[in-house]
């Protein structure tokens, strides 16, 4: 999709520090401070009984981590619990890596129409890529592996809708939703990167709107999915420094949609995240960097863990 909007300045390197998150972000988007403050409060395990405000303060310093390699991955066993917690054993998370690297070779299959409740759409698409050819499908699968490793350290059972060449294309968007439903997932997330115009940058989390049509009924999951999305947005922002999108969502980093089969057909709390814009050079430099992708995985993981602890 193509959007228009004011361009953010490139984020500057920040030293870990303790202080109000709103001060650290004031130079980016003054009009979005309230939304960002709410993200931070929820992502930090804030109160569930009242809406958090920008007056809440959080530490912008990342949590202590194990040693990391050049690509940012934590060394050691990928399934070893961090901090010895394992407190989330019994929780199930479904990770849906957007698209599939094999989709390019199966255009006929992915172009067939499937029912998403409100209407019909293509089974799947090939996704976008950076100007240098790094594909969204490769990005999302790499990020999914990193996120899986982090969640498993917390004791979570993690299931991927696809991995490697299994299946060789897809799955279709309706199958991706049914995968999470069949797993009785406590949370599900679909990982993407956007393909908007150059100059449009930043992330946004897509929430399911209220849909009751055909096979789709999102009404039971709208509330918990919103809670999940707000928490993921807050921790992702804090971990990566990536600003909320400047071309959609009004600077909040949150967008509600009713035209996505992966959300419409879900019966479990689920969100999409567009981690950045692959067609913008500033965002592309981040998305193609392994160390930054590890920070992205960390931010998403923290948001999901925060949600699971109160759900």
C-alpha positions as CSV (number, residue, x, y, z in Angstrom):
1,X,0.0,0.0,0.0
2,X,1.0,3.6,-0.5
3,X,0.5,6.3,2.2
4,X,1.5,9.9,2.6
5,X,2.5,11.7,5.7
6,X,5.2,13.7,7.5
7,X,8.6,12.1,7.5
8,X,10.4,11.2,10.8
9,X,14.0,12.1,11.3
10,X,16.3,9.1,11.5
11,X,16.5,7.9,15.1
12,X,19.7,8.8,16.9
13,X,21.7,6.2,19.0
14,X,20.6,6.3,22.6
15,X,22.4,5.4,25.7
16,X,20.5,3.3,28.2
17,X,19.1,5.5,30.9
18,X,16.4,5.7,33.4
19,X,13.8,8.4,33.0
20,X,10.4,9.3,31.6
21,X,9.9,7.6,28.2
22,X,8.0,10.6,27.0
23,X,11.0,12.8,27.3
24,X,13.1,10.4,25.3
25,X,10.5,10.4,22.6
26,X,9.5,14.1,22.5
27,X,11.9,14.8,19.6
28,X,10.2,12.2,17.4
29,X,6.4,12.8,17.4
30,X,5.1,15.3,19.9
31,X,1.5,14.5,19.1
32,X,1.9,10.8,19.9
33,X,3.2,11.1,23.5
34,X,0.0,9.9,25.2
35,X,-0.2,6.8,23.1
36,X,3.5,6.0,23.6
37,X,3.2,6.5,27.4
38,X,0.4,4.0,27.4
39,X,2.4,1.5,25.5
40,X,5.3,1.7,27.9
41,X,3.1,1.4,31.0
42,X,1.4,-1.7,29.6
43,X,4.5,-3.3,28.2
44,X,6.1,-2.9,31.7
45,X,3.2,-4.9,33.3
46,X,1.3,-1.8,34.4
47,X,-2.1,-1.6,35.9
48,X,-4.9,-3.5,34.1
49,X,-7.6,-1.6,36.0
50,X,-7.0,1.9,34.6
51,X,-5.8,3.3,31.4
52,X,-2.2,4.3,31.7
53,X,-1.2,7.9,30.8
54,X,1.9,9.7,29.6
55,X,2.8,10.6,33.2
56,X,3.8,7.0,33.8
57,X,7.6,6.6,33.7
58,X,9.6,3.5,32.7
59,X,13.2,2.7,32.3
60,X,14.4,2.8,28.7
61,X,17.4,0.6,29.6
62,X,17.2,-2.9,28.2
63,X,17.0,-5.9,30.5
64,X,20.3,-7.6,31.2
65,X,21.0,-10.2,28.4
66,X,23.3,-13.1,27.9
67,X,26.2,-12.8,25.6
68,X,25.4,-12.2,21.9
69,X,27.1,-13.0,18.7
70,X,27.6,-10.6,15.7
71,X,24.0,-11.2,14.6
72,X,22.6,-10.4,18.0
73,X,21.5,-14.0,18.8
74,X,22.0,-15.1,22.4
75,X,24.5,-17.8,22.9
76,X,23.7,-21.1,24.6
77,X,20.8,-23.5,24.4
78,X,17.8,-21.9,22.6
79,X,15.3,-23.6,24.9
80,X,17.0,-22.9,28.2
81,X,14.7,-20.7,30.4
82,X,16.1,-17.2,31.1
83,X,16.4,-16.3,34.8
84,X,15.2,-19.8,35.6
85,X,11.6,-18.7,35.4
86,X,9.8,-21.1,33.1
87,X,6.8,-19.5,34.6
88,X,4.8,-19.6,31.4
89,X,4.9,-23.3,30.9
90,X,1.5,-24.4,29.6
91,X,1.0,-21.2,27.6
92,X,0.9,-21.6,23.8
93,X,1.9,-18.9,21.3
94,X,1.5,-19.3,17.5
95,X,4.0,-17.3,15.4
96,X,2.9,-16.7,11.8
97,X,5.9,-15.6,9.6
98,X,4.3,-13.4,6.9
99,X,4.3,-14.9,3.4
100,X,6.7,-17.7,2.5
101,X,10.0,-17.7,0.6
102,X,8.6,-20.3,-1.8
103,X,5.5,-18.3,-2.8
104,X,7.4,-16.8,-5.8
105,X,7.5,-20.3,-7.3
106,X,3.8,-21.0,-6.7
107,X,1.9,-18.0,-8.0
108,X,-1.0,-20.0,-9.3
109,X,-1.6,-21.6,-5.9
110,X,-1.3,-18.4,-3.9
111,X,-3.6,-16.4,-6.3
112,X,-6.6,-18.6,-5.7
113,X,-9.4,-17.0,-3.7
114,X,-10.3,-18.0,-0.2
115,X,-13.1,-16.9,2.1
116,X,-12.2,-14.5,4.9
117,X,-15.7,-14.0,6.3
118,X,-16.3,-10.5,5.0
119,X,-15.3,-11.3,1.4
120,X,-12.8,-13.3,-0.7
121,X,-9.1,-12.6,-1.0
122,X,-6.0,-14.2,-2.5
123,X,-4.7,-17.3,-0.6
124,X,-1.4,-15.4,0.0
125,X,1.0,-13.0,-1.6
126,X,4.7,-12.9,-2.2
127,X,5.2,-10.0,0.1
128,X,7.5,-7.0,-0.5
129,X,11.3,-6.6,-0.4
130,X,14.0,-3.9,0.1
131,X,15.3,-2.2,-2.9
132,X,18.4,-4.5,-2.7
133,X,16.2,-7.6,-2.8
134,X,16.0,-8.7,0.8
135,X,12.5,-10.2,0.9
136,X,9.8,-9.8,3.5
137,X,9.4,-13.5,3.6
138,X,13.0,-14.0,4.5
139,X,12.8,-11.3,7.1
140,X,9.7,-12.6,8.8
141,X,11.0,-16.2,9.0
142,X,14.3,-15.1,10.5
143,X,12.4,-12.9,13.0
144,X,10.1,-15.8,13.8
145,X,13.0,-18.1,14.7
146,X,14.5,-15.4,17.0
147,X,11.2,-14.8,18.7
148,X,10.5,-18.5,19.1
149,X,13.9,-19.0,20.9
150,X,13.2,-16.1,23.3
151,X,9.7,-17.3,24.2
152,X,10.8,-20.9,24.7
153,X,13.3,-19.7,27.3
154,X,10.2,-18.4,29.3
155,X,8.6,-21.9,29.1
156,X,6.2,-21.1,26.4
157,X,5.2,-23.7,23.8
158,X,5.7,-22.1,20.4
159,X,4.2,-23.2,17.1
160,X,5.0,-21.8,13.7
161,X,2.4,-21.8,10.9
162,X,5.3,-22.7,8.5
163,X,9.0,-23.2,8.6
164,X,11.6,-23.5,5.9
165,X,10.1,-25.3,3.0
166,X,7.3,-26.9,5.0
167,X,4.9,-26.2,3.4
168,X,6.6,-25.1,0.2
169,X,4.2,-22.2,-0.2
170,X,1.5,-20.5,1.9
171,X,-0.3,-21.5,4.0
172,X,-3.3,-19.5,2.8
173,X,-4.5,-16.8,5.1
174,X,-7.5,-18.7,6.2
175,X,-5.3,-21.7,7.1
176,X,-3.0,-19.5,9.1
177,X,-5.9,-18.4,11.3
178,X,-7.2,-21.9,11.7
179,X,-3.7,-23.0,12.7
180,X,-3.8,-20.7,15.8
181,X,-7.4,-21.7,16.6
182,X,-6.6,-25.5,16.5
183,X,-3.6,-24.9,18.7
184,X,-5.8,-23.1,21.3
185,X,-3.2,-20.4,21.3
186,X,-3.1,-18.0,24.3
187,X,-1.7,-15.5,21.8
188,X,-0.9,-15.4,18.1
189,X,1.2,-12.9,16.1
190,X,1.8,-12.5,12.4
191,X,5.2,-11.0,11.5
192,X,5.5,-8.6,8.5
193,X,7.4,-5.6,7.1
194,X,5.6,-3.1,5.0
195,X,6.2,-2.0,1.4
196,X,5.0,1.6,1.4
197,X,6.7,4.5,-0.4
198,X,10.1,5.8,0.5
199,X,10.0,8.4,3.2
200,X,7.2,6.5,5.0
201,X,8.8,4.8,7.9
202,X,8.1,3.3,11.3
203,X,6.2,0.3,12.7
204,X,2.5,-0.4,13.3
205,X,0.6,-3.1,15.0
206,X,-2.6,-4.2,13.3
207,X,-5.6,-5.1,15.5
208,X,-8.7,-7.0,14.5
209,X,-11.9,-4.9,14.2
210,X,-15.3,-6.2,15.2
211,X,-16.4,-8.5,12.4
212,X,-19.5,-10.8,12.4
213,X,-20.0,-12.1,8.9
214,X,-19.9,-15.6,7.4
215,X,-17.3,-17.7,9.1
216,X,-15.8,-14.6,10.9
217,X,-16.7,-13.5,14.4
218,X,-14.0,-11.5,16.0
219,X,-16.2,-10.0,18.7
220,X,-14.8,-12.3,21.5
221,X,-11.1,-11.5,20.7
222,X,-11.3,-7.8,19.9
223,X,-10.6,-6.8,23.6
224,X,-7.8,-9.2,24.4
225,X,-6.2,-8.6,20.9
226,X,-6.1,-4.9,21.6
227,X,-4.5,-5.6,25.0
228,X,-1.9,-7.8,23.3
229,X,-1.3,-5.2,20.5
230,X,-0.8,-2.3,22.9
231,X,1.7,-4.3,25.0
232,X,3.7,-5.4,21.9
233,X,3.8,-1.9,20.5
234,X,5.2,-0.5,23.7
235,X,7.9,-3.0,24.3
236,X,8.8,-3.0,20.6
237,X,9.2,0.7,20.6
238,X,11.4,0.6,23.7
239,X,13.6,-2.3,22.5
240,X,14.2,-1.0,18.9
241,X,13.8,2.8,19.0
242,X,11.8,2.4,15.8
243,X,9.1,5.1,15.8
244,X,5.4,4.5,15.2
245,X,4.5,4.8,11.5
246,X,4.3,8.3,10.2
247,X,2.0,7.3,7.3
248,X,-0.8,5.3,9.0
249,X,-2.3,5.1,12.5
250,X,-2.0,8.8,13.3
251,X,1.3,8.4,15.1
252,X,-0.1,5.8,17.5
253,X,1.5,2.8,16.0
254,X,-1.9,1.0,16.1
255,X,-4.2,0.3,13.2
256,X,-7.6,-1.5,13.3
257,X,-8.6,-3.5,10.2
258,X,-11.4,-5.8,9.1
259,X,-10.0,-6.9,5.8
260,X,-7.4,-9.4,6.9
261,X,-8.3,-13.1,6.8
262,X,-5.7,-14.0,9.4
263,X,-7.5,-11.7,11.9
264,X,-11.1,-12.1,10.8
265,X,-11.0,-15.9,11.1
266,X,-9.1,-16.1,14.4
267,X,-10.8,-17.2,17.5
268,X,-7.7,-16.5,19.7
269,X,-6.1,-13.2,20.6
270,X,-4.1,-12.2,17.6
271,X,-2.3,-9.2,16.0
272,X,-0.1,-8.4,13.1
273,X,3.0,-6.3,13.3
274,X,4.6,-4.4,10.4
275,X,8.1,-4.0,11.8
276,X,9.1,-1.2,9.4
277,X,9.0,-0.1,5.8
278,X,11.3,-2.1,3.5
279,X,11.1,0.5,0.8
280,X,12.5,3.3,3.0
281,X,16.3,3.3,3.1
282,X,16.4,4.2,6.8
283,X,14.1,1.4,7.8
284,X,15.7,-1.1,5.3
285,X,19.1,-0.6,7.0
286,X,17.6,-1.7,10.3
287,X,15.5,-4.6,8.9
288,X,18.5,-6.1,7.2
289,X,20.7,-6.0,10.3
290,X,20.8,-9.2,12.3
291,X,21.5,-7.4,15.6
292,X,18.6,-5.1,15.1
293,X,16.3,-8.0,14.3
294,X,17.3,-9.6,17.6
295,X,16.3,-6.4,19.4
296,X,13.0,-6.5,17.4
297,X,12.4,-10.1,18.5
298,X,13.2,-9.1,22.1
299,X,10.7,-6.3,22.0
300,X,8.0,-8.5,20.6
301,X,8.7,-11.2,23.1
302,X,8.5,-8.9,26.0
303,X,5.1,-7.7,24.9
304,X,3.8,-11.2,24.5
305,X,5.2,-12.3,27.8
306,X,3.6,-9.3,29.5
307,X,0.3,-10.2,28.0
308,X,0.5,-13.9,28.9
309,X,1.3,-13.1,32.5
310,X,-2.1,-11.3,33.0
311,X,-4.2,-13.3,30.6
